[in-house]
């Protein structure tokens, strides 16, 4: 039988997990390629998941208790407009290449995820839950609820996508000899959303601003078009 724990206790669990996870991420001295794997969005959810399984608490109960944080997550996403405004004079000179990159990157993110999952025999519900994987969490969860996906699966895939992008993106940039922070940031924002954007700000403020732009535009494009695509082809 599923246990019932007060919402305040479940909210406290989140803070109790993320506080040491964030501290570990800040003080760790591991190689740069491994460091993103210690991101609080990786370690803290593992702690929370283990505890929820231990006390037999359903994810929906946990999510409802943490609804104030979901609201603040959306607010934090909007706050990324500040560094974006500071770099606006650079952005408006690159409108055409940025839009081309956005359309290709956002489309490829959905198509590649669905193709791999379909080849592995995933169900329709799983496919639907995977489609918003490259969109930041508050937008991805909103899209999933609208198209009838599973929020828990979507949240996990979104975090996994962000961590992989943040971990291997800088490595790929070095291999491809990409040194322009504008390119790095925009690509990280499109492919790795909030986690990639956080990684971009560690590179430079310009990189972070372009990552914010990629994150925001991908979210808008996906939220506007994905429900129509899912309805037409997966429902």
N, CA, C and O of each residue as an XYZ file, in Angstrom:
940
protein
N       0.843     -1.190      0.000
C       0.000      0.000      0.000
C       0.882      1.245      0.000
O       1.885      1.314      0.711
N       0.485      2.235     -0.819
C       1.258      3.456     -0.917
C       1.169      4.251      0.382
O       0.084      4.438      0.934
N       2.308      4.710      0.857
C       2.342      5.475      2.097
C       1.904      6.915      1.843
O       2.036      7.446      0.741
N       1.372      7.532      2.917
C       1.021      8.949      2.819
C       1.930      9.723      3.748
O       2.018      9.431      4.940
N       2.607     10.716      3.186
C       3.490     11.575      3.957
C       3.054     13.008      3.697
O       2.636     13.335      2.586
N       3.143     13.847      4.682
C       2.668     15.222      4.545
C       3.435     15.956      3.443
O       4.618     15.694      3.228
N       2.758     16.879      2.742
C       3.428     17.655      1.697
C       4.661     18.409      2.201
O       5.662     18.513      1.492
N       4.585     18.924      3.406
C       5.736     19.651      3.958
C       6.954     18.742      4.088
O       8.083     19.168      3.844
N       6.718     17.482      4.474
C       7.828     16.540      4.613
C       8.440     16.216      3.258
O       9.660     16.101      3.138
N       7.599     16.067      2.234
C       8.104     15.762      0.903
C       8.858     16.953      0.315
O       9.835     16.776     -0.413
N       8.408     18.154      0.628
C       9.127     19.341      0.191
C      10.483     19.426      0.885
O      11.480     19.815      0.276
N      10.507     19.061      2.160
C      11.769     19.072      2.911
C      12.744     18.036      2.360
O      13.957     18.246      2.390
N      12.216     16.916      1.856
C      13.066     15.889      1.250
C      13.835     16.461      0.069
O      15.015     16.163     -0.114
N      13.165     17.279     -0.730
C      13.816     17.885     -1.890
C      14.995     18.756     -1.466
O      16.084     18.646     -2.028
N      14.781     19.614     -0.486
C      15.866     20.479     -0.010
C      16.985     19.656      0.638
O      18.167     19.960      0.475
N      16.599     18.627      1.362
C      17.591     17.786      2.031
C      18.463     17.041      1.029
O      19.625     16.751      1.311
N      17.909     16.729     -0.140
C      18.675     16.015     -1.158
C      19.529     16.970     -1.988
O      20.683     16.669     -2.292
N      18.965     18.122     -2.354
C      19.675     19.024     -3.251
C      20.773     19.821     -2.560
O      21.747     20.203     -3.209
N      20.646     20.079     -1.276
C      21.679     20.859     -0.592
C      23.036     20.162     -0.600
O      24.019     20.775     -1.017
N      23.135     18.906     -0.156
C      24.448     18.244     -0.229
C      24.870     17.945     -1.665
O      26.063     17.932     -1.969
N      23.892     17.701     -2.558
C      24.228     17.427     -3.953
C      24.872     18.647     -4.602
O      25.849     18.523     -5.341
N      24.323     19.821     -4.322
C      24.886     21.050     -4.875
C      26.272     21.317     -4.290
O      27.177     21.746     -5.005
N      26.438     21.063     -2.994
C      27.740     21.281     -2.352
C      28.795     20.341     -2.942
O      29.933     20.744     -3.183
N      28.402     19.080     -3.172
C      29.317     18.115     -3.762
C      29.751     18.559     -5.152
O      30.919     18.426     -5.518
N      28.806     19.086     -5.924
C      29.109     19.526     -7.288
C      30.101     20.693     -7.272
O      30.972     20.782     -8.137
N      29.965     21.590     -6.282
C      30.818     22.776     -6.224
C      32.241     22.455     -5.773
O      33.190     23.084     -6.240
N      32.400     21.491     -4.879
C      33.728     21.242     -4.314
C      34.475     20.107     -5.004
O      35.669     19.927     -4.763
N      33.804     19.341     -5.854
C      34.445     18.173     -6.469
C      35.570     18.614     -7.403
O      35.464     19.636     -8.080
N      36.634     17.839     -7.429
C      37.809     18.140     -8.245
C      38.045     17.045     -9.284
O      39.183     16.641     -9.521
N      36.983     16.575     -9.892
C      37.093     15.516    -10.892
C      37.376     16.124    -12.253
O      37.213     17.333    -12.422
N      37.801     15.316    -13.248
C      38.050     15.848    -14.597
C      36.811     16.508    -15.187
O      35.693     16.107    -14.865
N      36.984     17.524    -16.055
C      35.844     18.260    -16.624
C      34.834     17.369    -17.332
O      33.639     17.666    -17.319
N      35.292     16.278    -17.953
C      34.372     15.407    -18.680
C      33.437     14.655    -17.737
O      32.335     14.269    -18.128
N      33.876     14.447    -16.496
C      33.079     13.695    -15.525
C      32.274     14.622    -14.632
O      31.248     14.222    -14.082
N      32.729     15.850    -14.487
C      32.101     16.777    -13.545
C      30.597     16.949    -13.747
O      29.871     16.988    -12.753
N      30.077     17.057    -14.999
C      28.620     17.203    -15.169
C      27.818     16.025    -14.627
O      26.634     16.171    -14.325
N      28.454     14.854    -14.501
C      27.751     13.688    -13.965
C      27.452     13.849    -12.474
O      26.626     13.125    -11.918
N      28.132     14.805    -11.832
C      27.871     15.100    -10.419
C      26.905     16.271    -10.254
O      26.698     16.760     -9.143
N      26.326     16.709    -11.347
C      25.381     17.835    -11.279
C      24.240     17.494    -10.323
O      23.794     16.347    -10.292
N      23.759     18.461     -9.543
C      22.658     18.191     -8.603
C      21.427     17.568     -9.254
O      20.681     16.837     -8.602
N      21.210     17.858    -10.549
C      20.069     17.255    -11.239
C      20.273     15.773    -11.524
O      19.348     15.085    -11.955
N      21.483     15.285    -11.283
C      21.750     13.847    -11.402
C      21.743     13.183    -10.030
O      21.036     12.200     -9.808
N      22.533     13.726     -9.119
C      22.700     13.064     -7.824
C      21.490     13.225     -6.910
O      21.072     12.266     -6.261
N      20.923     14.436     -6.853
C      19.781     14.662     -5.957
C      18.557     13.823     -6.335
O      17.951     13.228     -5.444
N      18.160     13.744     -7.614
C      17.027     12.879     -7.953
C      17.253     11.413     -7.597
O      16.309     10.699     -7.259
N      18.510     10.964     -7.673
C      18.785      9.588     -7.276
C      18.508      9.392     -5.781
O      17.953      8.375     -5.367
N      18.905     10.383     -4.985
C      18.632     10.313     -3.547
C      17.134     10.353     -3.269
O      16.621      9.573     -2.467
N      16.436     11.271     -3.940
C      14.991     11.394     -3.741
C      14.271     10.130     -4.190
O      13.388      9.631     -3.492
N      14.651      9.613     -5.359
C      13.998      8.405     -5.878
C      14.177      7.223     -4.939
O      13.244      6.458     -4.695
N      15.399      7.084     -4.414
C      15.645      5.990     -3.486
C      14.788      6.092     -2.237
O      14.267      5.091     -1.748
N      14.645      7.306     -1.726
C      13.837      7.503     -0.523
C      12.356      7.251     -0.808
O      11.662      6.631     -0.002
N      11.871      7.735     -1.961
C      10.461      7.520     -2.305
C      10.151      6.037     -2.462
O       9.087      5.571     -2.055
N      11.081      5.302     -3.053
C      10.889      3.858     -3.180
C      10.916      3.187     -1.809
O      10.163      2.250     -1.545
N      11.798      3.683     -0.946
C      11.938      3.080      0.375
C      10.671      3.231      1.201
O      10.261      2.299      1.893
N      10.050      4.405      1.130
C       8.850      4.656      1.938
C       7.563      4.457      1.143
O       6.467      4.683      1.656
N       7.704      4.024     -0.138
C       6.556      3.712     -0.988
C       5.635      4.914     -1.186
O       4.442      4.866     -0.886
N       6.232      6.004     -1.705
C       5.471      7.207     -2.032
C       5.399      7.345     -3.544
O       6.419      7.247     -4.226
N       4.217      7.569     -4.064
C       4.008      7.704     -5.492
C       4.569      9.039     -5.997
O       4.557     10.040     -5.280
N       5.063      9.035     -7.245
C       5.644     10.257     -7.809
C       4.622     11.385     -7.871
O       4.966     12.538     -7.614
N       3.375     11.073     -8.207
C       2.354     12.118     -8.308
C       2.156     12.828     -6.971
O       1.939     14.039     -6.935
N       2.230     12.071     -5.870
C       2.113     12.676     -4.542
C       3.303     13.585     -4.262
O       3.151     14.682     -3.724
N       4.490     13.111     -4.634
C       5.693     13.904     -4.428
C       5.657     15.178     -5.268
O       6.009     16.254     -4.782
N       5.235     15.060     -6.520
C       5.195     16.221     -7.399
C       4.189     17.260     -6.898
O       4.464     18.459     -6.935
N       3.047     16.808     -6.438
C       2.046     17.743     -5.922
C       2.583     18.500     -4.714
O       2.338     19.697     -4.564
N       3.310     17.805     -3.860
C       3.872     18.453     -2.673
C       4.926     19.485     -3.044
O       5.138     20.452     -2.312
N       5.584     19.282     -4.177
C       6.646     20.186     -4.601
C       6.187     21.179     -5.670
O       7.013     21.765     -6.370
N       4.884     21.366     -5.794
C       4.349     22.287     -6.807
C       4.901     23.707     -6.680
O       5.080     24.360     -7.708
N       5.184     24.227     -5.469
C       5.786     25.580     -5.404
C       7.119     25.666     -6.131
O       7.437     26.700     -6.717
N       7.905     24.590     -6.099
C       9.194     24.597     -6.784
C       9.019     24.555     -8.296
O       9.805     25.147     -9.035
N       7.981     23.851     -8.754
C       7.711     23.836    -10.188
C       7.361     25.243    -10.671
O       7.761     25.646    -11.763
N       6.622     25.978     -9.863
C       6.292     27.358    -10.216
C       7.557     28.210    -10.284
O       7.735     28.994    -11.216
N       8.432     28.051     -9.295
C       9.668     28.830     -9.273
C      10.602     28.436    -10.409
O      11.390     29.257    -10.879
N      10.517     27.179    -10.853
C      11.337     26.736    -11.976
C      10.974     27.507    -13.235
O      11.845     27.927    -13.997
N       9.673     27.686    -13.441
C       9.249     28.489    -14.576
C       9.701     29.929    -14.456
O      10.103     30.539    -15.447
N       9.639     30.481    -13.244
C      10.089     31.852    -13.009
C      11.581     31.999    -13.294
O      12.008     32.987    -13.891
N      12.374     31.015    -12.869
C      13.817     31.057    -13.112
C      14.125     31.009    -14.604
O      15.065     31.651    -15.073
N      13.328     30.245    -15.345
C      13.520     30.173    -16.796
C      13.289     31.531    -17.439
O      14.039     31.946    -18.323
N      12.241     32.221    -16.989
C      11.948     33.557    -17.519
C      13.082     34.532    -17.185
O      13.387     35.428    -17.973
N      13.702     34.355    -16.016
C      14.780     35.254    -15.591
C      16.001     35.173    -16.497
O      16.856     36.058    -16.458
N      16.096     34.123    -17.314
C      17.220     34.017    -18.255
C      17.169     35.112    -19.317
O      18.131     35.302    -20.060
N      16.055     35.828    -19.388
C      15.958     36.938    -20.345
C      16.939     38.058    -20.013
O      17.269     38.863    -20.884
N      17.409     38.123    -18.772
C      18.323     39.208    -18.375
C      19.656     39.113    -19.112
O      20.043     40.080    -19.768
N      20.382     37.982    -19.034
C      21.632     37.907    -19.818
C      21.364     37.935    -21.314
O      22.212     38.372    -22.092
N      20.198     37.474    -21.715
C      19.840     37.512    -23.125
C      19.756     38.958    -23.625
O      20.225     39.281    -24.716
N      19.157     39.806    -22.813
C      19.046     41.221    -23.168
C      20.429     41.877    -23.254
O      20.659     42.746    -24.096
N      21.326     41.462    -22.395
C      22.661     42.049    -22.383
C      23.450     41.720    -23.646
O      24.356     42.463    -24.026
N      23.107     40.604    -24.300
C      23.809     40.197    -25.512
C      22.965     40.414    -26.778
O      23.293     39.899    -27.846
N      21.884     41.177    -26.644
C      20.947     41.315    -27.756
C      21.596     41.938    -28.993
O      21.236     41.593    -30.119
N      22.540     42.844    -28.796
C      23.181     43.487    -29.938
C      23.982     42.498    -30.773
O      24.176     42.721    -31.968
N      24.454     41.403    -30.165
C      25.116     40.348    -30.926
C      24.088     39.435    -31.589
O      24.293     38.971    -32.711
N      22.997     39.183    -30.902
C      22.005     38.221    -31.383
C      21.306     38.701    -32.643
O      21.099     37.917    -33.569
N      20.941     39.973    -32.694
C      20.153     40.447    -33.831
C      20.952     40.456    -35.128
O      20.367     40.532    -36.209
N      22.280     40.379    -35.042
C      23.108     40.286    -36.246
C      23.141     38.875    -36.817
O      23.598     38.664    -37.940
N      22.650     37.905    -36.036
C      22.764     36.495    -36.438
C      21.404     35.818    -36.559
O      21.296     34.607    -36.367
N      20.377     36.581    -36.873
C      19.024     36.041    -36.870
C      18.880     34.858    -37.821
O      18.358     33.814    -37.432
N      19.332     35.008    -39.052
C      19.139     33.955    -40.054
C      19.843     32.650    -39.684
O      19.183     31.611    -39.657
N      21.152     32.648    -39.396
C      21.795     31.375    -39.022
C      21.245     30.780    -37.740
O      21.202     29.558    -37.596
N      20.822     31.624    -36.805
C      20.261     31.111    -35.559
C      18.931     30.396    -35.811
O      18.681     29.337    -35.234
N      18.086     30.958    -36.658
C      16.795     30.332    -36.953
C      16.974     29.021    -37.703
O      16.256     28.055    -37.443
N      17.924     28.977    -38.634
C      18.186     27.734    -39.362
C      18.662     26.651    -38.404
O      18.210     25.508    -38.467
N      19.582     27.025    -37.516
C      20.090     26.070    -36.530
C      18.983     25.604    -35.601
O      18.910     24.425    -35.258
N      18.125     26.526    -35.196
C      17.012     26.186    -34.312
C      16.078     25.172    -34.954
O      15.737     24.165    -34.335
N      15.662     25.427    -36.187
C      14.719     24.534    -36.869
C      15.322     23.143    -37.045
O      14.648     22.139    -36.816
N      16.581     23.082    -37.450
C      17.217     21.778    -37.641
C      17.432     21.070    -36.313
O      17.126     19.885    -36.179
N      17.964     21.802    -35.323
C      18.287     21.183    -34.039
C      17.066     20.691    -33.295
O      17.065     19.572    -32.783
N      16.020     21.509    -33.225
C      14.811     21.107    -32.512
C      14.114     19.948    -33.201
O      13.602     19.048    -32.536
N      14.089     19.961    -34.530
C      13.461     18.859    -35.276
C      14.243     17.565    -35.117
O      13.664     16.498    -34.913
N      15.561     17.667    -35.212
C      16.391     16.467    -35.100
C      16.285     15.853    -33.712
O      16.327     14.631    -33.572
N      16.147     16.691    -32.678
C      16.029     16.180    -31.306
C      14.815     15.267    -31.168
O      14.899     14.203    -30.556
N      13.686     15.686    -31.739
C      12.462     14.881    -31.651
C      12.556     13.649    -32.533
O      12.241     12.544    -32.093
N      12.986     13.831    -33.773
C      13.009     12.720    -34.735
C      13.981     11.629    -34.291
O      13.662     10.443    -34.374
N      15.161     12.026    -33.820
C      16.160     11.033    -33.412
C      15.677     10.228    -32.211
O      15.855      9.011    -32.161
N      15.062     10.913    -31.237
C      14.569     10.207    -30.047
C      13.472      9.223    -30.409
O      13.486      8.081    -29.951
N      12.524      9.655    -31.223
C      11.427      8.771    -31.617
C      11.923      7.606    -32.461
O      11.431      6.486    -32.322
N      12.889      7.857    -33.330
C      13.399      6.790    -34.202
C      14.078      5.691    -33.395
O      13.822      4.505    -33.603
N      14.948      6.096    -32.471
C      15.653      5.105    -31.650
C      14.672      4.333    -30.774
O      14.751      3.109    -30.679
N      13.750      5.048    -30.136
C      12.777      4.385    -29.264
C      11.878      3.442    -30.057
O      11.564      2.347    -29.590
N      11.465      3.856    -31.243
C      10.608      3.004    -32.090
C      11.347      1.743    -32.516
O      10.773      0.654    -32.509
N      12.613      1.881    -32.887
C      13.403      0.714    -33.283
C      13.596     -0.260    -32.118
O      13.748     -1.464    -32.327
N      13.588      0.265    -30.902
C      13.731     -0.576    -29.713
C      12.399     -1.130    -29.224
O      12.348     -1.821    -28.206
N      11.323     -0.829    -29.943
C      10.017     -1.397    -29.617
C       9.229     -0.660    -28.561
O       8.399     -1.264    -27.883
N       9.466      0.629    -28.402
C       8.748      1.403    -27.391
C       7.268      1.521    -27.746
O       6.893      1.525    -28.918
N       6.438      1.617    -26.711
C       4.997      1.769    -26.907
C       4.666      3.201    -27.329
O       5.512      4.091    -27.250
N       3.427      3.412    -27.779
C       2.995      4.739    -28.188
C       3.086      5.720    -27.023
O       3.527      6.856    -27.200
N       2.668      5.286    -25.829
C       2.725      6.172    -24.664
C       4.158      6.583    -24.350
O       4.413      7.728    -23.977
N       5.091      5.648    -24.501
C       6.503      5.962    -24.270
C       7.019      6.940    -25.312
O       7.733      7.888    -24.985
N       6.660      6.709    -26.562
C       7.084      7.612    -27.634
C       6.587      9.034    -27.382
O       7.326     10.004    -27.549
N       5.335      9.137    -26.982
C       4.756     10.451    -26.709
C       5.488     11.133    -25.559
O       5.736     12.338    -25.608
N       5.831     10.375    -24.536
C       6.521     10.942    -23.372
C       7.939     11.382    -23.699
O       8.497     12.236    -23.010
N       8.535     10.801    -24.753
C       9.906     11.146    -25.119
C       9.999     12.384    -25.992
O      11.061     13.003    -26.070
N       8.912     12.758    -26.650
C       8.996     13.831    -27.645
C       9.481     15.176    -27.098
O      10.175     15.892    -27.821
N       9.146     15.563    -25.836
C       9.649     16.872    -25.355
C      10.992     16.779    -24.642
O      11.285     17.626    -23.798
N      11.814     15.785    -24.947
C      13.015     15.517    -24.166
C      14.032     16.650    -24.184
O      14.809     16.788    -23.239
N      14.044     17.463    -25.234
C      15.043     18.521    -25.326
C      14.492     19.890    -24.963
O      15.052     20.915    -25.354
N      13.394     19.906    -24.216
C      12.788     21.161    -23.764
C      12.962     21.244    -22.250
O      12.908     20.226    -21.559
N      13.169     22.441    -21.741
C      13.377     22.602    -20.310
C      12.179     22.076    -19.504
O      11.049     22.092    -19.994
N      12.415     21.622    -18.305
C      11.449     20.828    -17.538
C      10.042     21.429    -17.426
O       9.080     20.723    -17.727
N       9.868     22.686    -17.010
C       8.489     23.188    -16.861
C       7.698     23.156    -18.162
O       6.504     22.857    -18.155
N       8.360     23.462    -19.285
C       7.680     23.410    -20.578
C       7.432     21.971    -20.986
O       6.357     21.644    -21.490
N       8.417     21.104    -20.773
C       8.279     19.699    -21.155
C       7.131     19.028    -20.414
O       6.369     18.267    -21.012
N       6.998     19.299    -19.123
C       5.914     18.694    -18.348
C       4.557     19.215    -18.801
O       3.584     18.464    -18.850
N       4.494     20.505    -19.133
C       3.245     21.064    -19.639
C       2.848     20.434    -20.958
O       1.674     20.133    -21.178
N       3.831     20.229    -21.850
C       3.554     19.595    -23.142
C       3.103     18.156    -22.940
O       2.151     17.704    -23.576
N       3.789     17.435    -22.053
C       3.454     16.033    -21.805
C       2.029     15.877    -21.301
O       1.304     14.986    -21.744
N       1.630     16.730    -20.385
C       0.261     16.663    -19.869
C      -0.760     16.962    -20.963
O      -1.842     16.375    -20.980
N      -0.422     17.864    -21.868
C      -1.345     18.247    -22.930
C      -1.515     17.131    -23.961
O      -2.613     16.920    -24.477
N      -0.417     16.412    -24.261
C      -0.480     15.387    -25.307
C      -0.733     13.991    -24.742
O      -0.783     13.022    -25.499
N      -0.892     13.874    -23.432
C      -1.240     12.600    -22.834
C      -0.077     11.675    -22.546
O      -0.243     10.455    -22.561
N       1.106     12.231    -22.282
C       2.266     11.418    -21.947
C       2.367     11.171    -20.453
O       1.474     11.535    -19.688
N       3.466     10.548    -20.047
C       3.709     10.226    -18.647
C       4.717     11.233    -18.078
O       5.890     11.194    -18.452
N       4.285     12.138    -17.178
C       5.180     13.180    -16.673
C       6.445     12.636    -16.004
O       7.523     13.210    -16.155
N       6.315     11.540    -15.271
C       7.483     10.984    -14.594
C       8.558     10.558    -15.576
O       9.740     10.826    -15.363
N       8.149      9.892    -16.659
C       9.102      9.455    -17.678
C       9.715     10.659    -18.385
O      10.922     10.701    -18.627
N       8.878     11.631    -18.711
C       9.376     12.834    -19.386
C      10.408     13.559    -18.529
O      11.457     13.961    -19.031
N      10.119     13.727    -17.242
C      11.044     14.428    -16.345
C      12.397     13.718    -16.297
O      13.443     14.367    -16.339
N      12.377     12.397    -16.208
C      13.629     11.643    -16.160
C      14.429     11.766    -17.440
O      15.649     11.926    -17.401
N      13.746     11.691    -18.583
C      14.423     11.780    -19.874
C      14.973     13.183    -20.108
O      16.053     13.341    -20.679
N      14.232     14.202    -19.667
C      14.700     15.584    -19.809
C      16.000     15.784    -19.034
O      16.951     16.366    -19.556
N      16.045     15.312    -17.808
C      17.260     15.446    -17.000
C      18.418     14.678    -17.644
O      19.535     15.189    -17.730
N      18.145     13.454    -18.094
C      19.189     12.638    -18.731
C      19.737     13.339    -19.975
O      20.948     13.377    -20.192
N      18.837     13.889    -20.786
C      19.258     14.597    -21.994
C      20.151     15.783    -21.652
O      21.185     15.994    -22.287
N      19.750     16.555    -20.649
C      20.532     17.715    -20.258
C      21.917     17.352    -19.756
O      22.903     18.006    -20.097
N      21.988     16.307    -18.946
C      23.278     15.903    -18.384
C      24.209     15.383    -19.476
O      25.391     15.728    -19.499
N      23.686     14.562    -20.375
C      24.510     14.042    -21.473
C      25.022     15.191    -22.343
O      26.193     15.219    -22.720
N      24.127     16.143    -22.661
C      24.548     17.285    -23.471
C      25.599     18.126    -22.786
O      26.569     18.545    -23.417
N      25.417     18.381    -21.492
C      26.382     19.188    -20.746
C      27.717     18.470    -20.578
O      28.768     19.110    -20.545
N      27.678     17.146    -20.473
C      28.902     16.380    -20.267
C      29.715     16.233    -21.550
O      30.935     16.399    -21.542
N      29.035     15.921    -22.648
C      29.751     15.600    -23.881
C      29.785     16.741    -24.890
O      30.562     16.698    -25.843
N      28.936     17.777    -24.688
C      28.965     18.907    -25.602
C      30.326     19.582    -25.688
O      30.854     19.734    -26.790
N      30.919     19.997    -24.553
C      32.241     20.632    -24.616
C      33.319     19.731    -25.231
O      34.244     20.218    -25.881
N      33.193     18.422    -25.022
C      34.159     17.500    -25.626
C      34.035     17.523    -27.145
O      35.037     17.570    -27.859
N      32.796     17.490    -27.630
C      32.569     17.551    -29.076
C      33.046     18.880    -29.657
O      33.579     18.922    -30.765
N      32.855     19.957    -28.912
C      33.332     21.255    -29.390
C      34.841     21.235    -29.584
O      35.350     21.780    -30.564
N      35.558     20.611    -28.657
C      37.019     20.538    -28.791
C      37.410     19.673    -29.975
O      38.315     20.029    -30.729
N      36.738     18.540    -30.149
C      37.034     17.653    -31.273
C      36.788     18.334    -32.616
O      37.543     18.146    -33.569
N      35.719     19.129    -32.675
C      35.349     19.806    -33.921
C      36.017     21.172    -34.059
O      35.788     21.891    -35.032
N      36.847     21.519    -33.074
C      37.574     22.791    -33.082
C      36.622     23.992    -33.148
O      36.876     24.958    -33.867
N      35.538     23.915    -32.396
C      34.584     25.024    -32.300
C      34.976     25.877    -31.095
O      34.937     25.416    -29.954
N      35.349     27.109    -31.363
C      35.829     27.989    -30.296
C      34.903     29.182    -30.034
O      35.070     29.876    -29.030
N      33.955     29.425    -30.897
C      33.045     30.561    -30.757
C      32.023     30.263    -29.656
O      31.249     29.312    -29.762
N      32.027     31.076    -28.609
C      31.102     30.857    -27.488
C      29.646     31.022    -27.893
O      28.764     30.451    -27.251
N      29.377     31.783    -28.934
C      28.005     31.943    -29.401
C      27.462     30.634    -29.954
O      26.314     30.271    -29.700
N      28.286     29.935    -30.704
C      27.879     28.639    -31.262
C      27.725     27.611    -30.157
O      26.736     26.878    -30.112
N      28.710     27.558    -29.263
C      28.648     26.607    -28.151
C      27.368     26.801    -27.338
O      26.653     25.844    -27.040
N      27.097     28.046    -26.990
C      25.941     28.326    -26.150
C      24.631     27.982    -26.823
O      23.770     27.348    -26.213
N      24.465     28.389    -28.069
C      23.202     28.141    -28.761
C      22.947     26.653    -28.915
O      21.818     26.194    -28.741
N      23.980     25.903    -29.238
C      23.833     24.452    -29.385
C      23.509     23.792    -28.049
O      22.654     22.909    -27.987
N      24.177     24.210    -26.991
C      23.883     23.652    -25.673
C      22.461     23.974    -25.237
O      21.796     23.133    -24.632
N      21.987     25.175    -25.536
C      20.628     25.543    -25.170
C      19.580     24.731    -25.905
O      18.562     24.355    -25.324
N      19.825     24.455    -27.192
C      18.880     23.672    -27.983
C      18.876     22.213    -27.551
O      17.815     21.610    -27.386
N      20.053     21.653    -27.370
C      20.147     20.202    -27.161
C      20.114     19.786    -25.696
O      19.730     18.656    -25.394
N      20.502     20.660    -24.786
C      20.622     20.258    -23.382
C      19.890     21.191    -22.430
O      20.104     21.129    -21.219
N      19.037     22.044    -22.953
C      18.146     22.953    -22.202
C      18.777     23.551    -20.946
O      19.852     24.146    -21.032
N      18.134     23.409    -19.775
C      18.572     24.128    -18.578
C      19.941     23.664    -18.068
O      20.764     24.485    -17.661
N      20.182     22.361    -18.089
C      21.486     21.860    -17.621
C      22.587     22.342    -18.552
O      23.656     22.746    -18.095
N      22.333     22.301    -19.859
C      23.305     22.804    -20.819
C      23.530     24.298    -20.668
O      24.650     24.784    -20.832
N      22.461     25.029    -20.353
C      22.590     26.469    -20.148
C      23.431     26.775    -18.915
O      24.256     27.688    -18.932
N      23.221     26.017    -17.850
C      24.052     26.192    -16.656
C      25.517     25.923    -16.970
O      26.406     26.632    -16.498
N      25.761     24.884    -17.777
C      27.137     24.575    -18.191
C      27.692     25.696    -19.062
O      28.874     26.026    -18.974
N      26.841     26.283    -19.903
C      27.289     27.362    -20.784
C      27.725     28.578    -19.982
O      28.710     29.225    -20.338
N      27.018     28.902    -18.910
C      27.397     30.043    -18.079
C      28.732     29.800    -17.387
O      29.421     30.754    -17.025
N      29.104     28.540    -17.199
C      30.411     28.235    -16.632
C      31.514     28.525    -17.642
O      32.663     28.752    -17.262
N      31.167     28.517    -18.931
C      32.145     28.812    -19.982
C      32.341     30.321    -20.099
O      33.470     30.809    -20.041
N      31.230     31.068    -20.264
C      31.296     32.529    -20.324
C      29.882     33.082    -20.287
O      28.917     32.354    -20.519
N      29.763     34.372    -19.993
C      28.442     34.995    -19.965
C      27.828     35.039    -21.360
O      26.616     34.883    -21.507
N      28.649     35.249    -22.380
C      28.127     35.254    -23.749
C      27.609     33.872    -24.136
O      26.547     33.744    -24.745
N      28.361     32.857    -23.780
C      27.930     31.484    -24.050
C      26.611     31.204    -23.342
O      25.717     30.592    -23.927
N      26.475     31.639    -22.100
C      25.245     31.434    -21.349
C      24.067     32.172    -21.947
O      22.950     31.656    -21.962
N      24.309     33.389    -22.446
C      23.229     34.173    -23.049
C      22.698     33.489    -24.304
O      21.486     33.416    -24.506
N      23.589     32.992    -25.140
C      23.145     32.304    -26.356
C      22.496     30.960    -26.026
O      21.604     30.509    -26.745
N      22.936     30.325    -24.950
C      22.266     29.107    -24.504
C      20.850     29.410    -24.036
O      19.923     28.645    -24.303
N      20.688     30.525    -23.338
C      19.355     30.950    -22.902
C      18.446     31.172    -24.105
O      17.273     30.802    -24.088
N      19.001     31.778    -25.143
C      18.228     32.000    -26.364
C      17.818     30.670    -26.992
O      16.663     30.491    -27.378
N      18.765     29.741    -27.093
C      18.443     28.436    -27.669
C      17.405     27.698    -26.852
O      16.489     27.088    -27.403
N      17.545     27.752    -25.543
C      16.571     27.109    -24.646
C      15.175     27.697    -24.844
O      14.200     26.961    -24.996
N      15.087     29.025    -24.839
C      13.787     29.674    -24.942
C      13.116     29.447    -26.284
O      11.926     29.137    -26.337
N      13.868     29.597    -27.376
C      13.283     29.412    -28.702
C      12.875     27.966    -28.952
O      11.851     27.707    -29.585
N      13.676     27.023    -28.454
C      13.307     25.613    -28.596
C      12.028     25.319    -27.837
O      11.165     24.587    -28.321
N      11.904     25.891    -26.643
C      10.686     25.692    -25.863
C       9.459     26.242    -26.563
O       8.412     25.596    -26.597
N       9.591     27.452    -27.128
C       8.455     28.065    -27.824
C       8.062     27.255    -29.054
O       6.887     26.960    -29.273
N       9.065     26.902    -29.852
C       8.792     26.148    -31.081
C       8.171     24.795    -30.772
O       7.206     24.389    -31.419
N       8.717     24.103    -29.794
C       8.213     22.773    -29.453
C       6.806     22.837    -28.866
O       5.942     22.035    -29.219
N       6.583     23.792    -27.974
C       5.258     23.927    -27.363
C       4.197     24.281    -28.393
O       3.045     23.865    -28.264
N       4.577     25.051    -29.421
C       3.613     25.476    -30.431
C       3.290     24.365    -31.429
O       2.144     24.233    -31.858
N       4.299     23.561    -31.802
C       4.112     22.605    -32.893
C       3.946     21.156    -32.455
O       3.240     20.389    -33.110
N       4.592     20.771    -31.349
C       4.610     19.354    -30.986
C       3.229     18.762    -30.736
O       2.970     17.654    -31.205
N       2.315     19.444    -30.015
C       0.980     18.851    -29.827
C       0.274     18.542    -31.143
O      -0.421     17.532    -31.249
N       0.445     19.398    -32.144
C      -0.164     19.148    -33.447
C       0.467     17.939    -34.123
O      -0.236     17.121    -34.716
N       1.788     17.821    -34.038
C       2.492     16.695    -34.656
C       2.084     15.376    -33.998
O       1.819     14.387    -34.681
N       2.038     15.374    -32.667
C       1.651     14.154    -31.941
C       0.227     13.737    -32.291
O      -0.045     12.558    -32.515
N      -0.673     14.707    -32.337
C      -2.064     14.408    -32.678
C      -2.187     13.828    -34.075
O      -2.998     12.933    -34.317
N      -1.377     14.341    -34.996
C      -1.465     13.907    -36.382
C      -0.833     12.553    -36.642
O      -1.320     11.792    -37.478
N       0.270     12.235    -35.921
C       1.037     11.044    -36.276
C       1.073      9.961    -35.195
O       1.275      8.789    -35.511
N       0.881     10.331    -33.933
C       1.003      9.332    -32.868
C      -0.309      9.045    -32.165
O      -0.375      8.120    -31.354
N      -1.343      9.795    -32.445
C      -2.626      9.568    -31.794
C      -3.675      9.141    -32.805
O      -4.825      8.903    -32.437
